[in-house]
């Protein structure tokens, strides 16, 4: 069974940084794309950043220049370096794995890690 395990969340003050990690385990034969999503209280889940198998990245406008996604296919791990955090970044952050690009019914999600930015 494929599992995604996130870590690295926590409580930080505005302007500080956090680095999230997500490790995929189980019978994964191919990784097409990995991503980070987030969901703030009372809001819909939104895409934060993606990284393709080839290393191409995309970011939500709200995090461009502050967040960096990176990955290590050999370790089946994706990271999200978050700098200059603000209270608006407070959310549960979810790791997402698309193994084949064939649709959401094939995708996997982690349980989420809480990020709280508050003074």
Secondary structure, 3 states (H helix, E strand, C coil): CCEEEEECCEEECCCCCEEEEEEEECCCCCCCEEEEEEECCCCCCEEEEEEECCCCEEECCCCCCCEEEEEEHHHCEEEEEECCCCHHHCEEEEEEEECCCCCHHHCEECCCEEEEECC
